[in-house]
Amino acid sequence: MLNIDNLGVVFDADAGLVRAIDALSLAIERGETFALVGESGCGKSLTALALMRLLPDAGHISDGRIGIDGLDTLALPEAAMRRLRGGRIGMIFQEPATSLNPIMRIGAQIVEAIEAHTALRGAAARAKAIEWLGRVGIPEPARRIDDYPFRLSGGQKQRVMIAIALAAEPDFLVADEPTTALDVSVQAQVISLLKRLCRQRSLAVLLVTHDMGVIADACDRVAVMYAGRIVEMGAVREVIHAPTHPYTAGLMGSIPPMTGEHERLLQIDGVMPRLGATPGGCAFHPRCPRVMARCRSERPELLPAGASRAACWLHDGEAF
């Protein structure tokens, strides 16, 4: 359904072009939920925005190809991309409190998406909006459709965002931090809702998150990002329980265990490099506990690493 090949994203800065996404490649099948995970600033949300061609003015795609069901989206004129965006591709944006228009009733916002991308109009579009509010779990949807966003809880706003993203019945869904700022019980409800809707419609889903619990519960495969590049990719169970890149191992080690007594959590020393200040070789080498001389000068590509693939020289004929 989705094929990204060697994607590059750069930003105009005072010192020149700054590379934010570098040679990113991944593919997602229809019906698959694929997670993109990493620290804040690693490029997860930028990847989602590049996919939708919604980058900030200073940023632009410099390299690569983005294919949706065989269609090269980077070659489309803007009018065609607008039809695709919201039609065949839905997106749940971060922070529903700021993504929803505060002076429009929620029903009008769903109807707007329906009328923009389907043949339904007027009463038929409103009926479809009520149907979607019910499907995403909003109680009494025929009454709540005329509410303004301020009358909804955080979880209800997120459900409205999901309804807007899915109202035109897209084939592919991009969910950018869909559980951010929600309490644990509401997170579970939102993830359960997404899983159910994906099963019903065989959606392909790109889930952008930093929450490993959400990934373990909702996703089939995961790619771990660091400094604009993918450093590990594989099945969720393999990556979580048997990480093969030192950065992924650090992420897993920082999660509090549910059993046993542990005096101290693992931590990754240092911070992610700033844009424009990415070190040569492997970008993670200044923080890596297993750094070798080769890591400082040569950048590894994704290499076979057990059941996963990792961009780490430890897997170039050596055991992890």
C-alpha positions as CSV (number, residue, x, y, z in Angstrom):
1,M,0.0,0.0,0.0
2,L,2.8,2.4,0.9
3,N,6.3,2.3,-0.5
4,I,8.9,5.0,0.6
5,D,12.2,4.7,-1.1
6,N,15.3,6.7,0.0
7,L,13.3,9.7,1.2
8,G,15.3,12.8,2.0
9,V,13.9,16.0,3.7
10,V,16.0,19.2,4.0
11,F,15.3,22.6,5.6
12,D,16.5,26.0,4.6
13,A,18.7,27.5,7.4
14,D,21.0,30.5,7.7
15,A,24.0,28.2,7.3
16,G,22.5,26.5,4.2
17,L,20.5,23.3,3.8
18,V,20.0,21.1,6.8
19,R,19.1,17.5,6.4
20,A,16.3,16.3,8.7
21,I,15.4,12.9,7.0
22,D,18.1,10.9,5.3
23,A,17.7,7.9,3.0
24,L,14.5,6.6,4.7
25,S,12.9,3.5,3.1
26,L,10.0,1.4,4.3
27,A,7.0,-0.4,2.9
28,I,3.5,-1.1,4.5
29,E,1.1,-3.8,3.3
30,R,-2.7,-3.4,3.1
31,G,-4.2,-4.4,6.5
32,E,-0.8,-3.9,8.3
33,T,-0.2,-1.5,11.2
34,F,3.4,-0.2,11.1
35,A,4.9,1.8,13.8
36,L,7.6,4.5,13.6
37,V,9.2,5.1,17.0
38,G,12.0,7.2,18.5
39,E,12.9,10.1,20.7
40,S,11.4,13.5,20.2
41,G,13.2,15.2,17.3
42,C,14.3,12.0,15.5
43,G,12.1,12.8,12.5
44,K,9.0,10.7,13.0
45,S,6.4,13.4,12.6
46,L,8.4,15.0,9.7
47,T,8.2,11.6,7.9
48,A,4.4,11.7,8.3
49,L,4.1,15.3,7.1
50,A,6.4,14.5,4.1
51,L,4.2,11.6,3.2
52,M,1.2,13.9,3.2
53,R,3.1,16.7,1.4
54,L,2.4,19.0,4.4
55,L,5.9,20.1,5.3
56,P,6.5,23.6,6.7
57,D,7.5,26.2,4.2
58,A,11.2,26.0,5.0
59,G,11.3,22.2,4.4
60,H,11.1,20.3,1.2
61,I,11.6,16.7,-0.1
62,S,15.1,16.5,-1.7
63,D,15.4,12.9,-2.6
64,G,13.4,9.7,-3.0
65,R,10.0,8.4,-4.0
66,I,6.7,8.0,-2.1
67,G,4.3,5.5,-3.6
68,I,0.7,5.0,-2.5
69,D,-0.8,1.8,-4.0
70,G,1.6,2.2,-7.0
71,L,0.9,6.0,-7.5
72,D,3.9,8.3,-7.3
73,T,2.6,11.0,-5.0
74,L,5.6,13.3,-5.4
75,A,4.8,13.6,-9.1
76,L,1.2,14.7,-8.6
77,P,0.1,18.3,-9.0
78,E,-1.2,20.0,-5.9
79,A,-4.9,19.7,-6.9
80,A,-4.6,15.9,-7.4
81,M,-2.7,15.6,-4.1
82,R,-5.5,17.5,-2.3
83,R,-8.0,15.0,-3.6
84,L,-5.8,12.1,-2.4
85,R,-5.1,13.7,0.9
86,G,-8.2,13.1,3.1
87,G,-9.7,10.9,0.4
88,R,-7.5,7.8,-0.1
89,I,-5.1,8.9,2.7
90,G,-6.5,9.9,6.1
91,M,-4.4,11.5,8.9
92,I,-4.9,11.9,12.6
93,F,-2.9,14.9,13.7
94,Q,-1.2,15.4,17.0
95,E,-3.1,17.2,19.8
96,P,-6.8,17.1,18.9
97,A,-7.4,20.1,21.2
98,T,-5.5,22.3,18.7
99,S,-6.3,20.3,15.5
100,L,-10.0,20.8,15.7
101,N,-11.4,24.2,14.7
102,P,-12.7,25.6,18.0
103,I,-15.4,27.8,16.3
104,M,-16.9,25.0,14.2
105,R,-19.3,22.4,15.4
106,I,-17.8,18.9,15.3
107,G,-20.4,17.7,12.9
108,A,-19.6,20.5,10.4
109,Q,-16.0,19.5,10.5
110,I,-16.8,15.9,9.7
111,V,-19.3,16.9,7.0
112,E,-16.6,19.1,5.4
113,A,-14.4,16.1,5.0
114,I,-17.2,13.9,3.7
115,E,-18.3,16.5,1.1
116,A,-14.8,17.2,0.0
117,H,-14.0,13.6,-0.9
118,T,-17.3,11.8,-1.5
119,A,-20.4,12.4,-3.6
120,L,-22.6,12.8,-0.4
121,R,-24.0,16.3,0.2
122,G,-26.4,18.0,2.7
123,A,-28.6,15.7,4.8
124,A,-26.9,12.5,3.5
125,A,-23.4,13.8,4.5
126,R,-24.8,14.8,7.9
127,A,-26.3,11.3,8.4
128,K,-22.9,9.8,7.5
129,A,-21.2,12.1,10.0
130,I,-23.6,10.9,12.7
131,E,-22.9,7.3,11.7
132,W,-19.1,7.9,12.1
133,L,-19.5,9.5,15.4
134,G,-21.4,6.4,16.6
135,R,-18.7,4.1,15.1
136,V,-15.9,5.8,16.9
137,G,-17.8,5.6,20.2
138,I,-19.3,9.0,20.8
139,P,-22.5,8.5,22.9
140,E,-25.7,9.9,21.5
141,P,-24.1,11.0,18.2
142,A,-27.3,12.5,16.8
143,R,-27.3,15.0,19.7
144,R,-23.5,15.5,20.1
145,I,-23.0,16.3,16.4
146,D,-23.8,19.9,17.0
147,D,-21.4,20.3,20.0
148,Y,-18.4,22.6,19.8
149,P,-15.0,21.0,20.6
150,F,-14.8,22.7,24.0
151,R,-17.7,20.5,25.2
152,L,-15.7,17.3,24.6
153,S,-13.2,15.5,26.7
154,G,-9.7,14.8,25.4
155,G,-10.6,11.3,24.5
156,Q,-13.8,12.4,22.7
157,K,-11.9,15.0,20.7
158,Q,-9.4,12.3,19.6
159,R,-12.4,10.1,18.5
160,V,-13.7,13.0,16.5
161,M,-10.3,13.4,14.8
162,I,-10.4,9.7,14.0
163,A,-13.9,10.1,12.5
164,I,-12.7,13.0,10.3
165,A,-9.7,11.0,9.2
166,L,-11.9,7.9,8.3
167,A,-15.1,9.6,7.1
168,A,-14.1,9.4,3.5
169,E,-13.2,5.7,4.0
170,P,-9.5,6.0,3.0
171,D,-7.2,3.1,2.1
172,F,-4.3,4.3,4.2
173,L,-4.2,6.0,7.6
174,V,-1.4,8.1,9.1
175,A,-1.8,8.4,12.9
176,D,0.7,10.9,14.4
177,E,0.9,10.4,18.2
178,P,-2.8,9.6,18.4
179,T,-2.6,8.9,22.2
180,T,-0.5,11.9,23.3
181,A,-1.8,13.7,26.4
182,L,-4.5,11.0,27.0
183,D,-4.7,9.1,30.2
184,V,-4.0,5.4,30.1
185,S,-7.6,4.2,30.1
186,V,-8.5,6.5,27.2
187,Q,-5.3,5.5,25.4
188,A,-6.5,1.9,25.6
189,Q,-9.9,2.8,24.2
190,V,-8.5,4.8,21.3
191,I,-6.0,2.0,20.4
192,S,-8.8,-0.6,20.6
193,L,-11.0,1.5,18.3
194,L,-8.2,1.9,15.7
195,K,-7.5,-1.9,15.8
196,R,-11.2,-2.7,15.3
197,L,-11.6,-0.2,12.4
198,C,-8.5,-1.5,10.8
199,R,-9.7,-5.1,10.9
200,Q,-13.1,-4.1,9.5
201,R,-11.7,-2.1,6.6
202,S,-8.2,-3.7,6.0
203,L,-6.6,-0.3,6.3
204,A,-2.9,0.1,6.1
205,V,-1.8,2.2,9.0
206,L,1.4,4.2,9.8
207,L,1.4,4.8,13.6
208,V,3.9,7.5,14.7
209,T,4.6,7.3,18.4
210,H,7.1,7.2,21.2
211,D,5.0,4.9,23.4
212,M,6.4,1.3,23.3
213,G,3.2,0.0,25.1
214,V,1.0,1.3,22.3
215,I,3.4,-0.3,19.7
216,A,3.3,-3.7,21.5
217,D,-0.5,-3.6,21.7
218,A,-1.4,-2.3,18.3
219,C,1.3,-2.9,15.7
220,D,2.6,-5.7,13.4
221,R,6.0,-4.2,12.6
222,V,8.1,-1.3,13.8
223,A,10.9,0.9,12.6
224,V,13.1,2.7,15.2
225,M,14.4,6.1,14.1
226,Y,17.4,8.0,15.3
227,A,18.6,11.4,13.9
228,G,16.5,11.1,10.7
229,R,17.4,7.6,9.8
230,I,16.0,4.1,10.5
231,V,18.4,2.2,12.8
232,E,16.3,-1.0,13.3
233,M,13.3,-2.6,11.6
234,G,11.4,-5.8,12.2
235,A,8.4,-7.5,13.7
236,V,7.2,-5.9,16.9
237,R,7.8,-8.9,19.1
238,E,11.3,-9.4,17.9
239,V,12.3,-5.7,18.2
240,I,10.8,-5.3,21.7
241,H,12.0,-8.6,23.2
242,A,15.3,-9.1,21.3
243,P,16.5,-5.6,20.1
244,T,19.6,-5.8,17.9
245,H,20.7,-2.2,17.8
246,P,22.3,-0.6,20.9
247,Y,19.9,2.4,20.6
248,T,16.9,0.1,20.6
249,A,18.3,-1.9,23.5
250,G,18.6,1.4,25.4
251,L,15.0,2.3,24.7
252,M,13.8,-1.1,25.8
253,G,16.0,-0.9,28.9
254,S,14.5,2.4,30.0
255,I,11.0,0.9,30.3
256,P,10.2,0.1,34.0
257,P,9.6,-3.7,34.4
258,M,6.3,-4.9,35.7
259,T,7.8,-7.7,37.8
260,G,10.8,-8.0,40.1
261,E,12.8,-5.4,42.0
262,H,15.1,-3.1,40.1
263,E,17.0,-0.3,41.8
264,R,17.9,1.6,38.7
265,L,16.6,1.8,35.1
266,L,19.0,1.8,32.2
267,Q,19.6,5.1,30.5
268,I,21.2,6.3,27.3
269,D,23.9,8.9,28.0
270,G,24.0,12.1,26.1
271,V,21.3,13.7,23.8
272,M,20.3,13.4,20.2
273,P,22.4,15.6,17.9
274,R,20.9,18.9,16.6
275,L,19.9,19.3,13.0
276,G,23.0,20.2,11.1
277,A,25.3,18.8,13.7
278,T,24.9,15.1,13.0
279,P,28.3,13.4,13.6
280,G,29.9,11.4,10.8
281,G,29.7,7.7,10.6
282,C,27.0,6.2,12.7
283,A,25.0,9.1,14.2
284,F,24.6,7.2,17.4
285,H,28.3,6.5,18.0
286,P,28.8,9.4,20.6
287,R,26.2,7.7,22.9
288,C,26.8,4.1,22.1
289,P,28.2,1.8,24.8
290,R,29.6,-0.6,22.1
291,V,31.2,1.9,19.8
292,M,34.1,0.8,17.6
293,A,36.6,2.8,15.5
294,R,34.6,2.0,12.3
295,C,31.5,3.5,13.8
296,R,33.1,7.0,13.8
297,S,33.9,7.0,10.1
298,E,31.5,4.7,8.3
299,R,27.8,4.9,8.3
300,P,26.1,1.4,8.3
301,E,23.1,0.5,6.2
302,L,20.4,-1.8,7.5
303,L,22.0,-5.3,7.9
304,P,20.5,-8.7,8.7
305,A,20.4,-9.0,12.5
306,G,18.6,-12.2,13.5
307,A,14.9,-11.9,12.7
308,S,15.3,-8.1,12.3
309,R,17.5,-5.6,10.4
310,A,19.8,-3.1,12.2
311,A,22.0,-0.3,10.9
312,C,24.9,-1.4,13.1
313,W,28.4,-2.6,12.3
314,L,28.0,-5.2,15.1
315,H,26.1,-7.3,12.6
316,D,28.7,-7.1,9.8
317,G,29.8,-10.7,10.4
318,E,30.0,-10.2,14.2
319,A,27.6,-11.3,17.0
320,F,25.6,-8.7,18.8
